[in-house]
Amino acid sequence: MRRARLSRLDRIRIFDAADGVCCICKCQIQPGERWIVEHEKPLWLGGADDDTNRKPAHERCAIGKTTSEAPVKAKNDRQRANHIGIKRKPKSRPLPGSRASGWKHKLSGEWVRR
């Protein structure tokens, strides 16, 4: 489910509420600099999807924040799936002769069951 895009007035209101300060690096966002509206506490960590959790951030700061959070989110998702009993998708058939297959290729050239 996609969230609704913020209107221009919403972005201005969020920018003014934070006095134009980046929520990540705490530096002033200068006119002409690229910035986005960032959730201070990520939604996947239980952050609210309202104006109390939305802050302006430099685009480069937000990319760095998202990159650093990606491994933590992936681990969280894996642990949650394991906890509620969702199994990993089984891999396709194993290569013949590999340890994962049920067959063993002997030096004599014959194939035998493991």
Biopython code that builds the backbone (N, CA, C, O; Angstrom):
import numpy as np
from Bio.PDB.StructureBuilder import StructureBuilder

atoms = [
    (1, "MET", "N", (0.842, -1.177, 0.000)),
    (1, "MET", "CA", (0.000, 0.000, 0.000)),
    (1, "MET", "C", (0.889, 1.244, 0.000)),
    (1, "MET", "O", (1.735, 1.410, 0.879)),
    (2, "ARG", "N", (0.697, 2.088, -0.964)),
    (2, "ARG", "CA", (1.499, 3.298, -1.073)),
    (2, "ARG", "C", (0.882, 4.417, -0.244)),
    (2, "ARG", "O", (-0.337, 4.547, -0.131)),
    (3, "ARG", "N", (1.776, 5.218, 0.330)),
    (3, "ARG", "CA", (1.299, 6.388, 1.064)),
    (3, "ARG", "C", (1.001, 7.505, 0.073)),
    (3, "ARG", "O", (1.587, 7.568, -1.008)),
    (4, "ALA", "N", (0.092, 8.374, 0.453)),
    (4, "ALA", "CA", (-0.252, 9.509, -0.399)),
    (4, "ALA", "C", (0.924, 10.484, -0.437)),
    (4, "ALA", "O", (1.608, 10.689, 0.566)),
    (5, "ARG", "N", (1.144, 11.067, -1.582)),
    (5, "ARG", "CA", (2.216, 12.053, -1.722)),
    (5, "ARG", "C", (1.863, 13.316, -0.953)),
    (5, "ARG", "O", (0.694, 13.686, -0.847)),
    (6, "LEU", "N", (2.876, 13.968, -0.421)),
    (6, "LEU", "CA", (2.654, 15.217, 0.295)),
    (6, "LEU", "C", (2.473, 16.345, -0.710)),
    (6, "LEU", "O", (3.151, 16.399, -1.736)),
    (7, "SER", "N", (1.561, 17.232, -0.400)),
    (7, "SER", "CA", (1.355, 18.385, -1.275)),
    (7, "SER", "C", (2.472, 19.397, -1.034)),
    (7, "SER", "O", (3.251, 19.283, -0.088)),
    (8, "ARG", "N", (2.524, 20.359, -1.892)),
    (8, "ARG", "CA", (3.531, 21.418, -1.775)),
    (8, "ARG", "C", (3.360, 22.183, -0.455)),
    (8, "ARG", "O", (4.343, 22.526, 0.202)),
    (9, "LEU", "N", (2.113, 22.442, -0.080)),
    (9, "LEU", "CA", (1.843, 23.161, 1.170)),
    (9, "LEU", "C", (2.240, 22.330, 2.386)),
    (9, "LEU", "O", (2.735, 22.872, 3.374)),
    (10, "ASP", "N", (2.025, 21.013, 2.317)),
    (10, "ASP", "CA", (2.447, 20.138, 3.418)),
    (10, "ASP", "C", (3.961, 20.189, 3.591)),
    (10, "ASP", "O", (4.461, 20.278, 4.713)),
    (11, "ARG", "N", (4.696, 20.130, 2.463)),
    (11, "ARG", "CA", (6.162, 20.182, 2.536)),
    (11, "ARG", "C", (6.639, 21.514, 3.123)),
    (11, "ARG", "O", (7.584, 21.542, 3.912)),
    (12, "ILE", "N", (5.996, 22.600, 2.746)),
    (12, "ILE", "CA", (6.363, 23.921, 3.276)),
    (12, "ILE", "C", (6.087, 23.965, 4.779)),
    (12, "ILE", "O", (6.907, 24.464, 5.550)),
    (13, "ARG", "N", (4.934, 23.443, 5.192)),
    (13, "ARG", "CA", (4.575, 23.441, 6.607)),
    (13, "ARG", "C", (5.593, 22.631, 7.431)),
    (13, "ARG", "O", (5.999, 23.064, 8.510)),
    (14, "ILE", "N", (6.003, 21.465, 6.929)),
    (14, "ILE", "CA", (6.985, 20.626, 7.632)),
    (14, "ILE", "C", (8.338, 21.324, 7.686)),
    (14, "ILE", "O", (9.021, 21.282, 8.710)),
    (15, "PHE", "N", (8.728, 21.967, 6.583)),
    (15, "PHE", "CA", (10.007, 22.690, 6.535)),
    (15, "PHE", "C", (10.013, 23.838, 7.549)),
    (15, "PHE", "O", (10.988, 24.022, 8.278)),
    (16, "ASP", "N", (8.927, 24.604, 7.592)),
    (16, "ASP", "CA", (8.841, 25.739, 8.513)),
    (16, "ASP", "C", (8.785, 25.302, 9.973)),
    (16, "ASP", "O", (9.339, 25.971, 10.846)),
    (17, "ALA", "N", (8.118, 24.179, 10.239)),
    (17, "ALA", "CA", (8.026, 23.683, 11.613)),
    (17, "ALA", "C", (9.399, 23.309, 12.165)),
    (17, "ALA", "O", (9.638, 23.422, 13.367)),
    (18, "ALA", "N", (10.305, 22.862, 11.284)),
    (18, "ALA", "CA", (11.655, 22.486, 11.718)),
    (18, "ALA", "C", (12.644, 23.633, 11.524)),
    (18, "ALA", "O", (13.845, 23.448, 11.724)),
    (19, "ASP", "N", (12.170, 24.791, 11.145)),
    (19, "ASP", "CA", (13.018, 25.963, 10.890)),
    (19, "ASP", "C", (14.073, 25.698, 9.825)),
    (19, "ASP", "O", (15.130, 26.328, 9.832)),
    (20, "GLY", "N", (13.800, 24.775, 8.912)),
    (20, "GLY", "CA", (14.716, 24.500, 7.807)),
    (20, "GLY", "C", (15.987, 23.792, 8.217)),
    (20, "GLY", "O", (17.004, 23.894, 7.530)),
    (21, "VAL", "N", (15.943, 23.069, 9.336)),
    (21, "VAL", "CA", (17.135, 22.360, 9.824)),
    (21, "VAL", "C", (16.996, 20.879, 9.486)),
    (21, "VAL", "O", (15.949, 20.275, 9.719)),
    (22, "CYS", "N", (18.055, 20.305, 8.938)),
    (22, "CYS", "CA", (18.082, 18.889, 8.598)),
    (22, "CYS", "C", (17.985, 18.065, 9.882)),
    (22, "CYS", "O", (18.716, 18.319, 10.839)),
    (23, "CYS", "N", (17.092, 17.085, 9.904)),
    (23, "CYS", "CA", (16.890, 16.296, 11.120)),
    (23, "CYS", "C", (18.020, 15.288, 11.348)),
    (23, "CYS", "O", (18.101, 14.701, 12.427)),
    (24, "ILE", "N", (18.878, 15.076, 10.373)),
    (24, "ILE", "CA", (19.948, 14.086, 10.507)),
    (24, "ILE", "C", (21.269, 14.753, 10.890)),
    (24, "ILE", "O", (21.896, 14.377, 11.880)),
    (25, "CYS", "N", (21.690, 15.751, 10.095)),
    (25, "CYS", "CA", (22.990, 16.382, 10.380)),
    (25, "CYS", "C", (22.855, 17.672, 11.191)),
    (25, "CYS", "O", (23.863, 18.242, 11.611)),
    (26, "LYS", "N", (21.635, 18.135, 11.415)),
    (26, "LYS", "CA", (21.333, 19.344, 12.201)),
    (26, "LYS", "C", (21.900, 20.623, 11.584)),
    (26, "LYS", "O", (22.099, 21.612, 12.290)),
    (27, "CYS", "N", (22.162, 20.612, 10.267)),
    (27, "CYS", "CA", (22.628, 21.809, 9.561)),
    (27, "CYS", "C", (21.448, 22.475, 8.867)),
    (27, "CYS", "O", (20.449, 21.832, 8.546)),
    (28, "GLN", "N", (21.586, 23.769, 8.644)),
    (28, "GLN", "CA", (20.544, 24.537, 7.965)),
    (28, "GLN", "C", (20.483, 24.116, 6.496)),
    (28, "GLN", "O", (21.519, 23.971, 5.848)),
    (29, "ILE", "N", (19.285, 23.923, 5.978)),
    (29, "ILE", "CA", (19.112, 23.608, 4.561)),
    (29, "ILE", "C", (19.075, 24.929, 3.805)),
    (29, "ILE", "O", (18.197, 25.765, 4.025)),
    (30, "GLN", "N", (20.034, 25.101, 2.919)),
    (30, "GLN", "CA", (20.180, 26.355, 2.185)),
    (30, "GLN", "C", (19.224, 26.393, 0.995)),
    (30, "GLN", "O", (18.838, 25.345, 0.479)),
    (31, "PRO", "N", (18.839, 27.592, 0.556)),
    (31, "PRO", "CA", (17.973, 27.702, -0.625)),
    (31, "PRO", "C", (18.655, 27.056, -1.836)),
    (31, "PRO", "O", (19.838, 27.282, -2.092)),
    (32, "GLY", "N", (17.902, 26.264, -2.562)),
    (32, "GLY", "CA", (18.442, 25.585, -3.743)),
    (32, "GLY", "C", (18.996, 24.196, -3.455)),
    (32, "GLY", "O", (19.222, 23.425, -4.387)),
    (33, "GLU", "N", (19.222, 23.857, -2.179)),
    (33, "GLU", "CA", (19.705, 22.517, -1.843)),
    (33, "GLU", "C", (18.566, 21.518, -1.970)),
    (33, "GLU", "O", (17.407, 21.837, -1.703)),
    (34, "ARG", "N", (18.915, 20.298, -2.384)),
    (34, "ARG", "CA", (17.897, 19.253, -2.503)),
    (34, "ARG", "C", (17.622, 18.678, -1.123)),
    (34, "ARG", "O", (18.545, 18.343, -0.380)),
    (35, "TRP", "N", (16.344, 18.569, -0.790)),
    (35, "TRP", "CA", (15.950, 18.004, 0.490)),
    (35, "TRP", "C", (14.669, 17.194, 0.311)),
    (35, "TRP", "O", (13.921, 17.383, -0.648)),
    (36, "ILE", "N", (14.442, 16.296, 1.251)),
    (36, "ILE", "CA", (13.233, 15.475, 1.226)),
    (36, "ILE", "C", (12.602, 15.494, 2.614)),
    (36, "ILE", "O", (13.210, 15.951, 3.582)),
    (37, "VAL", "N", (11.390, 14.996, 2.692)),
    (37, "VAL", "CA", (10.731, 14.831, 3.985)),
    (37, "VAL", "C", (11.049, 13.414, 4.453)),
    (37, "VAL", "O", (10.705, 12.439, 3.785)),
    (38, "GLU", "N", (11.700, 13.310, 5.593)),
    (38, "GLU", "CA", (12.178, 12.032, 6.132)),
    (38, "GLU", "C", (11.418, 11.706, 7.411)),
    (38, "GLU", "O", (11.095, 12.602, 8.190)),
    (39, "HIS", "N", (11.136, 10.435, 7.627)),
    (39, "HIS", "CA", (10.562, 10.015, 8.903)),
    (39, "HIS", "C", (11.710, 9.910, 9.904)),
    (39, "HIS", "O", (12.660, 9.156, 9.691)),
    (40, "GLU", "N", (11.619, 10.661, 10.983)),
    (40, "GLU", "CA", (12.681, 10.640, 11.984)),
    (40, "GLU", "C", (12.833, 9.242, 12.579)),
    (40, "GLU", "O", (13.948, 8.727, 12.667)),
    (41, "LYS", "N", (11.727, 8.625, 12.986)),
    (41, "LYS", "CA", (11.728, 7.236, 13.423)),
    (41, "LYS", "C", (11.096, 6.434, 12.289)),
    (41, "LYS", "O", (9.937, 6.668, 11.944)),
    (42, "PRO", "N", (11.838, 5.490, 11.702)),
    (42, "PRO", "CA", (11.316, 4.772, 10.538)),
    (42, "PRO", "C", (9.975, 4.093, 10.823)),
    (42, "PRO", "O", (9.693, 3.687, 11.951)),
    (43, "LEU", "N", (9.171, 3.981, 9.795)),
    (43, "LEU", "CA", (7.860, 3.364, 9.937)),
    (43, "LEU", "C", (7.991, 1.898, 10.346)),
    (43, "LEU", "O", (7.168, 1.394, 11.109)),
    (44, "TRP", "N", (9.020, 1.212, 9.844)),
    (44, "TRP", "CA", (9.187, -0.207, 10.172)),
    (44, "TRP", "C", (9.617, -0.408, 11.622)),
    (44, "TRP", "O", (9.565, -1.528, 12.131)),
    (45, "LEU", "N", (10.040, 0.657, 12.290)),
    (45, "LEU", "CA", (10.363, 0.585, 13.719)),
    (45, "LEU", "C", (9.218, 1.094, 14.578)),
    (45, "LEU", "O", (9.368, 1.273, 15.787)),
    (46, "GLY", "N", (8.083, 1.324, 13.953)),
    (46, "GLY", "CA", (6.913, 1.767, 14.708)),
    (46, "GLY", "C", (6.712, 3.260, 14.713)),
    (46, "GLY", "O", (5.906, 3.759, 15.499)),
    (47, "GLY", "N", (7.415, 4.000, 13.866)),
    (47, "GLY", "CA", (7.241, 5.442, 13.787)),
    (47, "GLY", "C", (5.887, 5.800, 13.197)),
    (47, "GLY", "O", (5.341, 5.061, 12.377)),
    (48, "ALA", "N", (5.355, 6.920, 13.612)),
    (48, "ALA", "CA", (4.047, 7.365, 13.131)),
    (48, "ALA", "C", (4.180, 7.972, 11.739)),
    (48, "ALA", "O", (5.209, 8.558, 11.402)),
    (49, "ASP", "N", (3.142, 7.829, 10.946)),
    (49, "ASP", "CA", (3.125, 8.427, 9.608)),
    (49, "ASP", "C", (2.322, 9.723, 9.652)),
    (49, "ASP", "O", (1.353, 9.898, 8.913)),
    (50, "ASP", "N", (2.749, 10.634, 10.541)),
    (50, "ASP", "CA", (2.091, 11.931, 10.652)),
    (50, "ASP", "C", (3.156, 13.015, 10.807)),
    (50, "ASP", "O", (4.351, 12.720, 10.827)),
    (51, "ASP", "N", (2.726, 14.246, 10.916)),
    (51, "ASP", "CA", (3.651, 15.377, 10.919)),
    (51, "ASP", "C", (4.575, 15.413, 12.133)),
    (51, "ASP", "O", (5.619, 16.063, 12.077)),
    (52, "THR", "N", (4.229, 14.742, 13.217)),
    (52, "THR", "CA", (5.118, 14.744, 14.384)),
    (52, "THR", "C", (6.388, 13.949, 14.107)),
    (52, "THR", "O", (7.407, 14.173, 14.760)),
    (53, "ASN", "N", (6.345, 13.025, 13.153)),
    (53, "ASN", "CA", (7.494, 12.180, 12.833)),
    (53, "ASN", "C", (8.160, 12.582, 11.514)),
    (53, "ASN", "O", (9.206, 12.034, 11.167)),
    (54, "ARG", "N", (7.580, 13.519, 10.781)),
    (54, "ARG", "CA", (8.137, 13.953, 9.493)),
    (54, "ARG", "C", (8.996, 15.186, 9.687)),
    (54, "ARG", "O", (8.564, 16.170, 10.289)),
    (55, "LYS", "N", (10.214, 15.127, 9.172)),
    (55, "LYS", "CA", (11.144, 16.249, 9.278)),
    (55, "LYS", "C", (11.872, 16.425, 7.948)),
    (55, "LYS", "O", (11.992, 15.472, 7.179)),
    (56, "PRO", "N", (12.358, 17.631, 7.672)),
    (56, "PRO", "CA", (13.146, 17.818, 6.451)),
    (56, "PRO", "C", (14.553, 17.276, 6.645)),
    (56, "PRO", "O", (15.100, 17.325, 7.746)),
    (57, "ALA", "N", (15.131, 16.763, 5.572)),
    (57, "ALA", "CA", (16.502, 16.246, 5.612)),
    (57, "ALA", "C", (17.152, 16.458, 4.257)),
    (57, "ALA", "O", (16.499, 16.369, 3.217)),
    (58, "HIS", "N", (18.459, 16.741, 4.284)),
    (58, "HIS", "CA", (19.199, 16.801, 3.022)),
    (58, "HIS", "C", (19.040, 15.466, 2.330)),
    (58, "HIS", "O", (18.974, 14.424, 2.983)),
    (59, "GLU", "N", (18.979, 15.493, 1.015)),
    (59, "GLU", "CA", (18.823, 14.245, 0.269)),
    (59, "GLU", "C", (20.001, 13.311, 0.524)),
    (59, "GLU", "O", (19.809, 12.105, 0.679)),
    (60, "ARG", "N", (21.213, 13.851, 0.570)),
    (60, "ARG", "CA", (22.408, 13.009, 0.781)),
    (60, "ARG", "C", (22.430, 12.425, 2.195)),
    (60, "ARG", "O", (22.893, 11.300, 2.386)),
    (61, "CYS", "N", (21.943, 13.161, 3.174)),
    (61, "CYS", "CA", (21.878, 12.650, 4.550)),
    (61, "CYS", "C", (20.860, 11.515, 4.649)),
    (61, "CYS", "O", (21.102, 10.510, 5.317)),
    (62, "ALA", "N", (19.719, 11.684, 3.979)),
    (62, "ALA", "CA", (18.663, 10.674, 4.028)),
    (62, "ALA", "C", (19.115, 9.383, 3.356)),
    (62, "ALA", "O", (18.782, 8.294, 3.825)),
    (63, "ILE", "N", (19.869, 9.489, 2.263)),
    (63, "ILE", "CA", (20.382, 8.297, 1.588)),
    (63, "ILE", "C", (21.341, 7.557, 2.510)),
    (63, "ILE", "O", (21.296, 6.330, 2.597)),
    (64, "GLY", "N", (22.205, 8.290, 3.194)),
    (64, "GLY", "CA", (23.136, 7.667, 4.135)),
    (64, "GLY", "C", (22.412, 6.993, 5.289)),
    (64, "GLY", "O", (22.796, 5.905, 5.716)),
    (65, "LYS", "N", (21.364, 7.636, 5.797)),
    (65, "LYS", "CA", (20.583, 7.065, 6.900)),
    (65, "LYS", "C", (19.901, 5.778, 6.449)),
    (65, "LYS", "O", (19.931, 4.774, 7.161)),
    (66, "THR", "N", (19.291, 5.808, 5.274)),
    (66, "THR", "CA", (18.597, 4.629, 4.753)),
    (66, "THR", "C", (19.584, 3.492, 4.511)),
    (66, "THR", "O", (19.274, 2.336, 4.802)),
    (67, "THR", "N", (20.758, 3.799, 3.986)),
    (67, "THR", "CA", (21.777, 2.783, 3.730)),
    (67, "THR", "C", (22.238, 2.134, 5.021)),
    (67, "THR", "O", (22.434, 0.919, 5.070)),
    (68, "SER", "N", (22.414, 2.930, 6.068)),
    (68, "SER", "CA", (22.871, 2.371, 7.341)),
    (68, "SER", "C", (21.773, 1.568, 8.043)),
    (68, "SER", "O", (22.077, 0.674, 8.832)),
    (69, "GLU", "N", (20.504, 1.874, 7.766)),
    (69, "GLU", "CA", (19.399, 1.150, 8.394)),
    (69, "GLU", "C", (19.039, -0.133, 7.654)),
    (69, "GLU", "O", (18.368, -0.994, 8.223)),
    (70, "ALA", "N", (19.462, -0.282, 6.412)),
    (70, "ALA", "CA", (19.045, -1.427, 5.593)),
    (70, "ALA", "C", (19.408, -2.779, 6.211)),
    (70, "ALA", "O", (18.545, -3.656, 6.256)),
    (71, "PRO", "N", (20.647, -2.998, 6.693)),
    (71, "PRO", "CA", (20.952, -4.301, 7.287)),
    (71, "PRO", "C", (20.130, -4.583, 8.546)),
    (71, "PRO", "O", (19.731, -5.723, 8.784)),
    (72, "VAL", "N", (19.881, -3.568, 9.335)),
    (72, "VAL", "CA", (19.096, -3.739, 10.557)),
    (72, "VAL", "C", (17.658, -4.123, 10.202)),
    (72, "VAL", "O", (17.070, -4.998, 10.838)),
    (73, "LYS", "N", (17.097, -3.466, 9.187)),
    (73, "LYS", "CA", (15.739, -3.784, 8.755)),
    (73, "LYS", "C", (15.660, -5.204, 8.208)),
    (73, "LYS", "O", (14.712, -5.931, 8.504)),
    (74, "ALA", "N", (16.648, -5.602, 7.414)),
    (74, "ALA", "CA", (16.651, -6.946, 6.841)),
    (74, "ALA", "C", (16.702, -7.999, 7.940)),
    (74, "ALA", "O", (15.988, -9.000, 7.872)),
    (75, "LYS", "N", (17.538, -7.784, 8.951)),
    (75, "LYS", "CA", (17.625, -8.734, 10.062)),
    (75, "LYS", "C", (16.307, -8.776, 10.829)),
    (75, "LYS", "O", (15.834, -9.850, 11.203)),
    (76, "ASN", "N", (15.724, -7.617, 11.060)),
    (76, "ASN", "CA", (14.443, -7.531, 11.752)),
    (76, "ASN", "C", (13.369, -8.315, 10.987)),
    (76, "ASN", "O", (12.586, -9.051, 11.588)),
    (77, "ASP", "N", (13.338, -8.153, 9.668)),
    (77, "ASP", "CA", (12.354, -8.860, 8.847)),
    (77, "ASP", "C", (12.564, -10.375, 8.906)),
    (77, "ASP", "O", (11.598, -11.132, 9.000)),
    (78, "ARG", "N", (13.837, -10.820, 8.848)),
    (78, "ARG", "CA", (14.130, -12.250, 8.924)),
    (78, "ARG", "C", (13.704, -12.835, 10.263)),
    (78, "ARG", "O", (13.082, -13.896, 10.316)),
    (79, "GLN", "N", (14.044, -12.133, 11.350)),
    (79, "GLN", "CA", (13.687, -12.624, 12.680)),
    (79, "GLN", "C", (12.179, -12.669, 12.866)),
    (79, "GLN", "O", (11.655, -13.612, 13.460)),
    (80, "ARG", "N", (11.486, -11.670, 12.369)),
    (80, "ARG", "CA", (10.029, -11.637, 12.488)),
    (80, "ARG", "C", (9.404, -12.801, 11.711)),
    (80, "ARG", "O", (8.491, -13.464, 12.204)),
    (81, "ALA", "N", (9.899, -13.042, 10.501)),
    (81, "ALA", "CA", (9.374, -14.146, 9.689)),
    (81, "ALA", "C", (9.617, -15.485, 10.378)),
    (81, "ALA", "O", (8.728, -16.336, 10.392)),
    (82, "ASN", "N", (10.796, -15.687, 10.946)),
    (82, "ASN", "CA", (11.096, -16.930, 11.655)),
    (82, "ASN", "C", (10.197, -17.080, 12.876)),
    (82, "ASN", "O", (9.725, -18.177, 13.177)),
    (83, "HIS", "N", (9.965, -15.988, 13.568)),
    (83, "HIS", "CA", (9.167, -16.029, 14.788)),
    (83, "HIS", "C", (7.721, -16.450, 14.515)),
    (83, "HIS", "O", (7.128, -17.197, 15.293)),
    (84, "ILE", "N", (7.168, -15.973, 13.419)),
    (84, "ILE", "CA", (5.779, -16.312, 13.127)),
    (84, "ILE", "C", (5.657, -17.550, 12.242)),
    (84, "ILE", "O", (4.552, -17.913, 11.838)),
    (85, "GLY", "N", (6.783, -18.204, 11.937)),
    (85, "GLY", "CA", (6.746, -19.493, 11.263)),
    (85, "GLY", "C", (6.738, -19.464, 9.754)),
    (85, "GLY", "O", (6.336, -20.446, 9.130)),
    (86, "ILE", "N", (7.162, -18.382, 9.146)),
    (86, "ILE", "CA", (7.233, -18.324, 7.690)),
    (86, "ILE", "C", (8.575, -18.913, 7.264)),
    (86, "ILE", "O", (9.637, -18.429, 7.658)),
    (87, "LYS", "N", (8.506, -19.956, 6.462)),
    (87, "LYS", "CA", (9.724, -20.635, 6.009)),
    (87, "LYS", "C", (10.284, -19.937, 4.784)),
    (87, "LYS", "O", (9.562, -19.278, 4.036)),
    (88, "ARG", "N", (11.586, -20.096, 4.596)),
    (88, "ARG", "CA", (12.216, -19.565, 3.401)),
    (88, "ARG", "C", (11.738, -20.339, 2.187)),
    (88, "ARG", "O", (11.389, -21.516, 2.280)),
    (89, "LYS", "N", (11.729, -19.673, 1.062)),
    (89, "LYS", "CA", (11.342, -20.322, -0.176)),
    (89, "LYS", "C", (12.402, -21.375, -0.505)),
    (89, "LYS", "O", (13.591, -21.058, -0.513)),
    (90, "PRO", "N", (12.001, -22.613, -0.777)),
    (90, "PRO", "CA", (13.010, -23.627, -1.078)),
    (90, "PRO", "C", (13.727, -23.304, -2.378)),
    (90, "PRO", "O", (13.147, -22.761, -3.318)),
    (91, "LYS", "N", (14.991, -23.651, -2.401)),
    (91, "LYS", "CA", (15.775, -23.398, -3.601)),
    (91, "LYS", "C", (15.331, -24.378, -4.683)),
    (91, "LYS", "O", (14.700, -25.396, -4.400)),
    (92, "SER", "N", (15.667, -24.056, -5.903)),
    (92, "SER", "CA", (15.336, -24.972, -6.988)),
    (92, "SER", "C", (16.165, -26.250, -6.822)),
    (92, "SER", "O", (17.006, -26.339, -5.927)),
    (93, "ARG", "N", (15.932, -27.195, -7.652)),
    (93, "ARG", "CA", (16.608, -28.486, -7.516)),
    (93, "ARG", "C", (18.113, -28.303, -7.399)),
    (93, "ARG", "O", (18.689, -27.453, -8.079)),
    (94, "PRO", "N", (18.758, -29.097, -6.538)),
    (94, "PRO", "CA", (20.211, -28.984, -6.394)),
    (94, "PRO", "C", (20.924, -29.538, -7.622)),
    (94, "PRO", "O", (20.366, -30.335, -8.375)),
    (95, "LEU", "N", (22.144, -29.109, -7.807)),
    (95, "LEU", "CA", (22.936, -29.608, -8.927)),
    (95, "LEU", "C", (23.192, -31.098, -8.749)),
    (95, "LEU", "O", (23.465, -31.543, -7.634)),
    (96, "PRO", "N", (23.113, -31.870, -9.810)),
    (96, "PRO", "CA", (23.375, -33.296, -9.687)),
    (96, "PRO", "C", (24.816, -33.536, -9.238)),
    (96, "PRO", "O", (25.754, -32.939, -9.765)),
    (97, "GLY", "N", (24.967, -34.404, -8.277)),
    (97, "GLY", "CA", (26.304, -34.719, -7.776)),
    (97, "GLY", "C", (26.752, -33.825, -6.639)),
    (97, "GLY", "O", (27.777, -34.091, -6.013)),
    (98, "SER", "N", (26.005, -32.774, -6.361)),
    (98, "SER", "CA", (26.387, -31.925, -5.241)),
    (98, "SER", "C", (25.954, -32.591, -3.941)),
    (98, "SER", "O", (25.168, -33.538, -3.969)),
    (99, "ARG", "N", (26.442, -32.125, -2.831)),
    (99, "ARG", "CA", (26.090, -32.728, -1.546)),
    (99, "ARG", "C", (24.605, -32.590, -1.229)),
    (99, "ARG", "O", (24.045, -33.388, -0.478)),
    (100, "ALA", "N", (23.976, -31.575, -1.807)),
    (100, "ALA", "CA", (22.561, -31.366, -1.544)),
    (100, "ALA", "C", (21.678, -32.338, -2.334)),
    (100, "ALA", "O", (20.519, -32.550, -1.979)),
    (101, "SER", "N", (22.215, -32.918, -3.389)),
    (101, "SER", "CA", (21.399, -33.849, -4.175)),
    (101, "SER", "C", (21.415, -35.220, -3.512)),
    (101, "SER", "O", (22.237, -35.484, -2.634)),
    (102, "GLY", "N", (20.524, -36.072, -3.929)),
    (102, "GLY", "CA", (20.470, -37.416, -3.373)),
    (102, "GLY", "C", (21.361, -38.402, -4.099)),
    (102, "GLY", "O", (21.325, -39.596, -3.800)),
    (103, "TRP", "N", (22.157, -37.938, -5.041)),
    (103, "TRP", "CA", (23.000, -38.814, -5.842)),
    (103, "TRP", "C", (24.466, -38.491, -5.665)),
    (103, "TRP", "O", (24.846, -37.346, -5.423)),
    (104, "LYS", "N", (25.277, -39.516, -5.790)),
    (104, "LYS", "CA", (26.725, -39.366, -5.652)),
    (104, "LYS", "C", (27.379, -39.944, -6.900)),
    (104, "LYS", "O", (27.032, -41.043, -7.332)),
    (105, "HIS", "N", (28.326, -39.205, -7.483)),
    (105, "HIS", "CA", (29.038, -39.645, -8.678)),
    (105, "HIS", "C", (30.373, -40.213, -8.243)),
    (105, "HIS", "O", (31.224, -39.488, -7.728)),
    (106, "LYS", "N", (30.555, -41.488, -8.447)),
    (106, "LYS", "CA", (31.791, -42.148, -8.031)),
    (106, "LYS", "C", (32.864, -41.981, -9.098)),
    (106, "LYS", "O", (32.571, -41.646, -10.246)),
    (107, "LEU", "N", (34.104, -42.219, -8.705)),
    (107, "LEU", "CA", (35.213, -42.108, -9.646)),
    (107, "LEU", "C", (35.102, -43.132, -10.771)),
    (107, "LEU", "O", (35.601, -42.908, -11.873)),
    (108, "SER", "N", (34.463, -44.224, -10.496)),
    (108, "SER", "CA", (34.298, -45.255, -11.527)),
    (108, "SER", "C", (33.308, -44.811, -12.607)),
    (108, "SER", "O", (33.218, -45.450, -13.655)),
    (109, "GLY", "N", (32.574, -43.739, -12.372)),
    (109, "GLY", "CA", (31.637, -43.217, -13.344)),
    (109, "GLY", "C", (30.196, -43.566, -13.063)),
    (109, "GLY", "O", (29.298, -43.082, -13.753)),
    (110, "GLU", "N", (29.953, -44.402, -12.059)),
    (110, "GLU", "CA", (28.581, -44.778, -11.752)),
    (110, "GLU", "C", (27.947, -43.776, -10.783)),
    (110, "GLU", "O", (28.643, -43.089, -10.035)),
    (111, "TRP", "N", (26.608, -43.708, -10.813)),
    (111, "TRP", "CA", (25.846, -42.853, -9.926)),
    (111, "TRP", "C", (25.148, -43.732, -8.897)),
    (111, "TRP", "O", (24.483, -44.703, -9.256)),
    (112, "VAL", "N", (25.299, -43.392, -7.614)),
    (112, "VAL", "CA", (24.673, -44.164, -6.567)),
    (112, "VAL", "C", (23.918, -43.230, -5.627)),
    (112, "VAL", "O", (24.236, -42.045, -5.524)),
    (113, "ARG", "N", (22.922, -43.773, -4.947)),
    (113, "ARG", "CA", (22.164, -43.010, -3.964)),
    (113, "ARG", "C", (23.053, -42.725, -2.750)),
    (113, "ARG", "O", (23.852, -43.575, -2.355)),
    (114, "ARG", "N", (22.923, -41.567, -2.175)),
    (114, "ARG", "CA", (23.669, -41.254, -0.947)),
    (114, "ARG", "C", (23.075, -41.958, 0.222)),
    (114, "ARG", "O", (23.566, -41.818, 1.342)),
]
sb = StructureBuilder()
sb.init_structure("model")
sb.init_model(0)
sb.init_chain("A")
sb.init_seg("    ")
for serial, (resi, resn, name, xyz) in enumerate(atoms, 1):
    if name == "N":
        sb.init_residue(resn, " ", resi, " ")
    sb.init_atom(name, np.array(xyz, "f"), 0.0, 1.0, " ", f" {name:<3s}", serial, name[0])
structure = sb.get_structure()
